[in-house]
């Protein structure tokens, strides 16, 4: 109705409305792929056993778990940290692209665009004395 072309409608409206959903899905799929590769490497069907991979390190150091637990726990915690870090990165990217609503780091209860000088906006100023009132 506005005379916009097919490309403008597709990119301007449709793609903009699904970008948040696609980003959230991408973060979830990355985490799933990371755990799938780590599980396959741990079972010995993934990367070669001489590769420098965190899941291979967990598998190779498993017999010495009770002697030196950090040799197993450190690579396992790094896998978890990478997964959580990627998800937090995607959450942060989605929060900065959000439309209406509070901005990250905004004061709770503050209105967007509210003036904050003394006596205006959402801060109460000094009360004026009533004029013509008898004491």
MODELLER restraints for C-alpha pairs under 7 A, 6 or more apart:
rsr = mdl.restraints
at = mdl.atoms
rsr.add(forms.Gaussian(group=physical.xy_distance, feature=features.Distance(at['CA:20:A'], at['CA:94:A']), mean=6.32, stdev=0.5))
rsr.add(forms.Gaussian(group=physical.xy_distance, feature=features.Distance(at['CA:23:A'], at['CA:90:A']), mean=6.84, stdev=0.5))
rsr.add(forms.Gaussian(group=physical.xy_distance, feature=features.Distance(at['CA:24:A'], at['CA:90:A']), mean=6.85, stdev=0.5))
rsr.add(forms.Gaussian(group=physical.xy_distance, feature=features.Distance(at['CA:27:A'], at['CA:86:A']), mean=6.82, stdev=0.5))
rsr.add(forms.Gaussian(group=physical.xy_distance, feature=features.Distance(at['CA:27:A'], at['CA:87:A']), mean=5.67, stdev=0.5))
rsr.add(forms.Gaussian(group=physical.xy_distance, feature=features.Distance(at['CA:27:A'], at['CA:90:A']), mean=6.22, stdev=0.5))
rsr.add(forms.Gaussian(group=physical.xy_distance, feature=features.Distance(at['CA:31:A'], at['CA:83:A']), mean=5.51, stdev=0.5))
rsr.add(forms.Gaussian(group=physical.xy_distance, feature=features.Distance(at['CA:37:A'], at['CA:46:A']), mean=6.58, stdev=0.5))
rsr.add(forms.Gaussian(group=physical.xy_distance, feature=features.Distance(at['CA:38:A'], at['CA:55:A']), mean=4.99, stdev=0.5))
rsr.add(forms.Gaussian(group=physical.xy_distance, feature=features.Distance(at['CA:40:A'], at['CA:46:A']), mean=4.71, stdev=0.5))
rsr.add(forms.Gaussian(group=physical.xy_distance, feature=features.Distance(at['CA:41:A'], at['CA:47:A']), mean=5.63, stdev=0.5))
rsr.add(forms.Gaussian(group=physical.xy_distance, feature=features.Distance(at['CA:41:A'], at['CA:55:A']), mean=5.64, stdev=0.5))
rsr.add(forms.Gaussian(group=physical.xy_distance, feature=features.Distance(at['CA:41:A'], at['CA:56:A']), mean=5.71, stdev=0.5))
rsr.add(forms.Gaussian(group=physical.xy_distance, feature=features.Distance(at['CA:42:A'], at['CA:55:A']), mean=5.16, stdev=0.5))
rsr.add(forms.Gaussian(group=physical.xy_distance, feature=features.Distance(at['CA:42:A'], at['CA:56:A']), mean=5.61, stdev=0.5))
rsr.add(forms.Gaussian(group=physical.xy_distance, feature=features.Distance(at['CA:42:A'], at['CA:59:A']), mean=5.30, stdev=0.5))
rsr.add(forms.Gaussian(group=physical.xy_distance, feature=features.Distance(at['CA:49:A'], at['CA:56:A']), mean=6.31, stdev=0.5))
rsr.add(forms.Gaussian(group=physical.xy_distance, feature=features.Distance(at['CA:54:A'], at['CA:75:A']), mean=5.01, stdev=0.5))
rsr.add(forms.Gaussian(group=physical.xy_distance, feature=features.Distance(at['CA:54:A'], at['CA:76:A']), mean=6.96, stdev=0.5))
rsr.add(forms.Gaussian(group=physical.xy_distance, feature=features.Distance(at['CA:54:A'], at['CA:79:A']), mean=6.99, stdev=0.5))
rsr.add(forms.Gaussian(group=physical.xy_distance, feature=features.Distance(at['CA:55:A'], at['CA:75:A']), mean=6.98, stdev=0.5))
rsr.add(forms.Gaussian(group=physical.xy_distance, feature=features.Distance(at['CA:57:A'], at['CA:75:A']), mean=6.63, stdev=0.5))
rsr.add(forms.Gaussian(group=physical.xy_distance, feature=features.Distance(at['CA:58:A'], at['CA:72:A']), mean=4.81, stdev=0.5))
rsr.add(forms.Gaussian(group=physical.xy_distance, feature=features.Distance(at['CA:58:A'], at['CA:75:A']), mean=6.26, stdev=0.5))
rsr.add(forms.Gaussian(group=physical.xy_distance, feature=features.Distance(at['CA:58:A'], at['CA:76:A']), mean=6.62, stdev=0.5))
rsr.add(forms.Gaussian(group=physical.xy_distance, feature=features.Distance(at['CA:61:A'], at['CA:71:A']), mean=6.09, stdev=0.5))
rsr.add(forms.Gaussian(group=physical.xy_distance, feature=features.Distance(at['CA:61:A'], at['CA:72:A']), mean=5.76, stdev=0.5))
rsr.add(forms.Gaussian(group=physical.xy_distance, feature=features.Distance(at['CA:62:A'], at['CA:72:A']), mean=6.29, stdev=0.5))
rsr.add(forms.Gaussian(group=physical.xy_distance, feature=features.Distance(at['CA:65:A'], at['CA:72:A']), mean=6.38, stdev=0.5))
rsr.add(forms.Gaussian(group=physical.xy_distance, feature=features.Distance(at['CA:114:A'], at['CA:121:A']), mean=5.37, stdev=0.5))
rsr.add(forms.Gaussian(group=physical.xy_distance, feature=features.Distance(at['CA:115:A'], at['CA:121:A']), mean=4.48, stdev=0.5))
rsr.add(forms.Gaussian(group=physical.xy_distance, feature=features.Distance(at['CA:116:A'], at['CA:122:A']), mean=6.78, stdev=0.5))
rsr.add(forms.Gaussian(group=physical.xy_distance, feature=features.Distance(at['CA:116:A'], at['CA:123:A']), mean=6.68, stdev=0.5))
rsr.add(forms.Gaussian(group=physical.xy_distance, feature=features.Distance(at['CA:118:A'], at['CA:125:A']), mean=5.81, stdev=0.5))
rsr.add(forms.Gaussian(group=physical.xy_distance, feature=features.Distance(at['CA:119:A'], at['CA:125:A']), mean=3.60, stdev=0.5))
rsr.add(forms.Gaussian(group=physical.xy_distance, feature=features.Distance(at['CA:119:A'], at['CA:126:A']), mean=6.77, stdev=0.5))
